Amino acid sequence: MTAAGVRATARLGARADGRGGTALPVLESAGPLALRRTRGSGDEARVMLVGAMSGPLGGDRFAVEAEVGEGARLRVGSAAATIALPGQAKGEARYDVRIDVAAGGELRWLPEQLISVKGSDLRVSTRVDLASGARLVFREEQVLGRAGEEPGRLRSRLTVRLDGRALLDQEVACGPGSPGGWDGPAVLGGHRALGQLVVVRPEFVERLPGPKVLGEAAALTPLAGPAVLVSALAPDALRLRRLLDEALAELDS
C-alpha cells in the first residue's frame, strides 16, 4: 500500500490434469484479493474470489488475471459483492480483469455484483481473449448506489475477442461527471441495476440463437460470431440476477 492507494494483482491458471479433471497450477492471491479453491463438480475446478478488505477505494489498482488451458474447465465466482468506495487517496480507482481461454477450454465467470457507492470513482476494464473452440459464460452486474443512495462515478469497458477478432467491445459511463443523458430514457431509464451475459459456444456456428426480447428491459442479441449477448436493466440487484439467470437457463436448455 502507498499514499496513492493499494496495488494488487491476483493470478490463476487452470490446466487439464490428464485424468479427466482440471488442476490449478497457478493460484496466487495478493493484498485484498484472495483466491480460494472450492469443491468442484465433475471435471470442473471452482475458484472463489474473496475480498480480504473493503475496496477498491480511491487510488487503488486491482487486477485479476486468469488463464484456462486446452481441455480445462473453470468456474470463478466471488464470495460477496465488490463495493467501490471513496477513499483518502485522490484520483480514480481501477479494476482490471484479463482472461485467456485456449481452444477446448471452458470458463464460467460468475462473480457477484459491483456496487458503485456515492463519492466513489472507479474505472473497470475487462478483456477476454478466446481461441477458436473455447467456451465462455461471462456475467457482469453493476448496481448504482446502495438503497436510497446516489451512485458514484463508474466507467466500465468490456472487450471479448475470438482469435483476435472482436466479438464485443462496449463501454458505459454512469454517475456524476458522465456524459449527459446516462440516466435518461434512452440509456438507463431510471433503473439502478445493469448487467450483461456473454455466452460463446462452438455449436453456435451451426445454430445461433436469434434476437429475442426477454422482458421489459432485457434482450438477447446474437453477435458476429458464435456468441450471444444478453443485456438487462432492473430496479435492483435481485431482479437483475433473476433476469440473467433465466436467460442463461434458457440458453443451457
C-alpha positions as CSV (number, residue, x, y, z in Angstrom):
1,M,0.0,0.0,0.0
2,T,1.2,3.5,-0.9
3,A,-0.1,7.0,-0.4
4,A,-1.7,6.6,-3.8
5,G,-3.6,3.5,-2.8
6,V,-3.3,-0.3,-2.8
7,R,-1.7,-2.2,-5.8
8,A,-2.6,-5.8,-6.0
9,T,-2.8,-8.5,-8.8
10,A,-4.2,-12.0,-8.3
11,R,-3.5,-14.7,-10.8
12,L,-5.0,-18.1,-11.6
13,G,-4.3,-20.7,-14.2
14,A,-6.3,-23.9,-15.0
15,R,-5.0,-26.9,-16.8
16,A,-6.4,-30.3,-17.8
17,D,-4.8,-32.8,-15.3
18,G,-4.8,-35.7,-17.7
19,R,-7.1,-37.8,-15.5
20,G,-10.4,-36.2,-16.6
21,G,-10.2,-33.3,-14.2
22,T,-8.9,-29.7,-14.0
23,A,-5.8,-28.7,-12.0
24,L,-4.9,-25.2,-10.7
25,P,-1.2,-24.9,-11.0
26,V,-1.4,-21.1,-10.5
27,L,-3.4,-19.7,-7.7
28,E,-1.8,-16.5,-6.5
29,S,-3.6,-14.2,-4.1
30,A,-2.4,-10.6,-3.5
31,G,-3.3,-8.0,-0.9
32,P,-7.1,-7.7,-0.6
33,L,-7.6,-10.2,-3.5
34,A,-7.7,-13.8,-2.1
35,L,-8.3,-16.8,-4.3
36,R,-9.7,-19.9,-2.8
37,R,-10.3,-23.3,-4.4
38,T,-13.7,-24.8,-3.6
39,R,-15.3,-28.1,-4.2
40,G,-15.7,-28.6,-8.0
41,S,-18.1,-30.8,-9.9
42,G,-17.0,-33.5,-12.4
43,D,-14.1,-32.2,-14.5
44,E,-14.7,-28.6,-13.5
45,A,-12.5,-26.7,-11.0
46,R,-14.0,-23.9,-9.0
47,V,-12.4,-20.8,-7.5
48,M,-13.9,-18.2,-5.3
49,L,-12.5,-14.6,-5.1
50,V,-12.7,-13.4,-1.5
51,G,-12.2,-9.7,-0.7
52,A,-10.0,-9.5,2.4
53,M,-10.8,-5.8,2.9
54,S,-13.0,-3.1,1.7
55,G,-12.5,-1.6,-1.7
56,P,-11.5,-0.7,-4.3
57,L,-11.0,2.8,-2.7
58,G,-9.9,5.9,-4.5
59,G,-6.4,5.5,-5.9
60,D,-6.4,1.6,-5.7
61,R,-5.2,-0.5,-8.6
62,F,-6.6,-4.0,-8.5
63,A,-6.2,-6.7,-11.2
64,V,-7.2,-10.3,-11.7
65,E,-5.5,-12.4,-14.4
66,A,-7.0,-15.8,-15.4
67,E,-5.8,-18.4,-18.0
68,V,-7.7,-21.5,-18.9
69,G,-5.7,-24.1,-20.9
70,E,-6.8,-26.6,-23.5
71,G,-9.4,-29.0,-22.2
72,A,-9.6,-27.4,-18.8
73,R,-12.9,-26.3,-17.2
74,L,-13.1,-23.5,-14.7
75,R,-15.8,-21.7,-12.8
76,V,-15.0,-18.4,-11.0
77,G,-17.3,-16.8,-8.5
78,S,-16.9,-14.3,-5.6
79,A,-17.9,-14.6,-2.0
80,A,-19.6,-11.2,-1.9
81,A,-20.3,-8.1,-3.9
82,T,-17.4,-5.8,-4.8
83,I,-18.1,-2.3,-3.3
84,A,-16.4,0.7,-4.8
85,L,-15.9,3.3,-2.1
86,P,-14.5,6.8,-1.8
87,G,-11.0,6.8,-0.2
88,Q,-8.5,9.2,1.3
89,A,-6.3,9.0,-1.8
90,K,-7.3,11.3,-4.7
91,G,-8.0,10.0,-8.2
92,E,-10.0,7.1,-9.6
93,A,-9.6,3.5,-8.6
94,R,-9.0,0.9,-11.3
95,Y,-10.1,-2.8,-11.5
96,D,-8.7,-4.7,-14.5
97,V,-9.6,-8.2,-15.5
98,R,-7.6,-10.1,-18.1
99,I,-8.8,-13.5,-19.2
100,D,-7.4,-16.0,-21.8
101,V,-9.1,-19.3,-22.7
102,A,-7.4,-21.8,-25.0
103,A,-9.1,-24.0,-27.7
104,G,-11.2,-26.6,-26.0
105,G,-11.1,-24.7,-22.7
106,E,-14.2,-23.5,-20.8
107,L,-14.7,-20.7,-18.4
108,R,-17.8,-19.7,-16.4
109,W,-17.1,-16.3,-14.9
110,L,-20.0,-15.6,-12.5
111,P,-19.0,-13.1,-9.8
112,E,-21.3,-11.2,-7.5
113,Q,-22.3,-7.6,-8.5
114,L,-20.3,-4.4,-8.3
115,I,-21.8,-1.7,-6.2
116,S,-20.9,1.9,-7.0
117,V,-21.2,3.9,-3.7
118,K,-21.8,7.7,-3.6
119,G,-18.5,9.6,-3.8
120,S,-16.6,6.7,-5.4
121,D,-14.8,6.9,-8.7
122,L,-14.0,3.6,-10.4
123,R,-12.9,2.5,-13.9
124,V,-13.3,-1.2,-14.7
125,S,-11.6,-2.8,-17.7
126,T,-12.3,-6.4,-18.7
127,R,-10.6,-8.1,-21.7
128,V,-11.4,-11.7,-22.6
129,D,-9.3,-13.4,-25.3
130,L,-10.7,-16.7,-26.7
131,A,-9.1,-19.2,-29.1
132,S,-11.3,-20.9,-31.6
133,G,-13.2,-23.7,-29.9
134,A,-13.2,-22.1,-26.5
135,R,-16.4,-21.8,-24.4
136,L,-17.4,-18.9,-22.3
137,V,-20.1,-17.8,-19.9
138,F,-19.4,-14.3,-18.6
139,R,-21.7,-12.4,-16.3
140,E,-21.3,-8.7,-15.3
141,E,-23.6,-6.9,-12.9
142,Q,-23.4,-3.3,-11.7
143,V,-25.5,-1.6,-9.1
144,L,-25.6,2.2,-9.0
145,G,-25.7,3.2,-5.3
146,R,-26.9,1.4,-2.2
147,A,-30.6,1.6,-1.2
148,G,-31.8,5.2,-1.4
149,E,-28.3,6.5,-2.4
150,E,-27.0,8.2,-5.4
151,P,-24.2,6.4,-7.3
152,G,-20.6,7.2,-7.6
153,R,-18.8,7.6,-10.9
154,L,-18.4,4.4,-12.8
155,R,-16.8,3.7,-16.2
156,S,-16.7,0.2,-17.4
157,R,-15.4,-1.4,-20.7
158,L,-15.8,-5.0,-21.7
159,T,-13.9,-6.4,-24.7
160,V,-14.4,-10.0,-25.9
161,R,-12.2,-11.3,-28.8
162,L,-12.2,-14.6,-30.6
163,D,-8.9,-15.5,-32.4
164,G,-8.0,-11.8,-32.2
165,R,-11.3,-10.6,-33.7
166,A,-13.7,-8.5,-31.6
167,L,-17.0,-10.1,-30.8
168,L,-17.9,-7.3,-28.4
169,D,-16.3,-4.0,-27.4
170,Q,-18.5,-1.7,-25.4
171,E,-18.2,0.9,-22.7
172,V,-20.6,2.5,-20.3
173,A,-20.3,5.5,-18.1
174,C,-22.6,6.4,-15.2
175,G,-22.8,8.7,-12.3
176,P,-21.5,12.3,-11.7
177,G,-19.3,13.6,-14.4
178,S,-20.5,11.1,-17.0
179,P,-21.8,12.3,-20.4
180,G,-25.3,13.8,-20.2
181,G,-28.3,11.6,-20.5
182,W,-26.8,8.5,-18.9
183,D,-29.8,8.2,-16.7
184,G,-32.3,9.3,-19.3
185,P,-34.9,7.2,-21.2
186,A,-32.5,6.3,-24.0
187,V,-30.0,4.7,-21.6
188,L,-30.9,3.5,-18.1
189,G,-34.4,5.0,-17.9
190,G,-34.2,5.4,-14.2
191,H,-33.0,1.9,-13.5
192,R,-30.2,1.4,-11.0
193,A,-29.0,-2.1,-11.9
194,L,-27.5,-3.1,-15.2
195,G,-26.0,-6.3,-16.4
196,Q,-24.9,-8.4,-19.3
197,L,-24.3,-12.0,-20.1
198,V,-21.9,-13.1,-22.9
199,V,-22.1,-16.7,-24.0
200,V,-19.7,-18.1,-26.5
201,R,-20.1,-21.7,-27.8
202,P,-18.6,-23.5,-30.8
203,E,-22.1,-25.0,-31.6
204,F,-23.4,-21.5,-32.2
205,V,-21.5,-21.6,-35.5
206,E,-24.2,-24.0,-36.8
207,R,-27.2,-22.8,-34.8
208,L,-27.0,-19.3,-33.4
209,P,-30.0,-18.1,-31.3
210,G,-31.9,-15.3,-32.9
211,P,-32.7,-11.9,-31.3
212,K,-35.3,-12.0,-28.6
213,V,-36.9,-9.7,-26.1
214,L,-36.7,-11.2,-22.7
215,G,-38.6,-8.7,-20.6
216,E,-39.5,-5.0,-20.3
217,A,-35.8,-4.1,-20.2
218,A,-33.9,-7.2,-21.3
219,A,-32.9,-8.6,-24.7
220,L,-30.8,-11.3,-26.3
221,T,-28.7,-10.2,-29.3
222,P,-26.6,-12.5,-31.5
223,L,-23.1,-11.3,-32.1
224,A,-20.9,-11.5,-35.2
225,G,-19.5,-14.9,-34.3
226,P,-20.6,-18.0,-32.2
227,A,-21.8,-15.8,-29.4
228,V,-24.8,-14.0,-27.9
229,L,-25.2,-11.0,-25.6
230,V,-27.9,-10.7,-23.1
231,S,-28.4,-7.1,-21.8
232,A,-30.7,-6.3,-18.9
233,L,-31.8,-3.4,-16.7
234,A,-33.7,-3.7,-13.5
235,P,-34.6,-1.6,-10.5
236,D,-32.4,-3.6,-8.1
237,A,-29.8,-6.4,-8.0
238,L,-32.2,-9.2,-7.1
239,R,-34.4,-8.7,-10.1
240,L,-31.4,-8.2,-12.4
241,R,-29.9,-11.5,-11.3
242,R,-33.3,-13.2,-11.9
243,L,-33.4,-11.9,-15.4
244,L,-29.9,-13.1,-16.2
245,D,-30.3,-16.5,-14.6
246,E,-33.5,-17.1,-16.6
247,A,-31.7,-16.1,-19.8
248,L,-28.8,-18.5,-19.0
249,A,-31.1,-21.3,-18.1
250,E,-32.9,-20.9,-21.5
251,L,-29.6,-21.0,-23.3
252,D,-28.5,-24.1,-21.4
253,S,-31.7,-26.0,-22.1
